[in-house]
């Protein structure tokens, strides 16, 4: 499994295009393979998809995961009710 940093935007865009084609044709297996479909796509469409893939990868790499508390069963400081 590749890390996000190792994925090229062109690879991701090509996969998006492949899945978009597959979903648009309801999974019709008679369609040609993804690479020829990608090669037939207009250059402007491919550029937009690659740019979107770059932005998605950048966001995935730079967005920190939300902090998870290891204290599942305890109240956060200041949340506990005392003596009630």
Secondary structure, DSSP 8 states (H G I E B T S, - for coil): ---GGG--HHHHHHHHHHHHHHHHTTT-TTS--HHHHHHHS-HHHHHHHHHHHHHHHHHHHHS------S-TTS--TTT-----
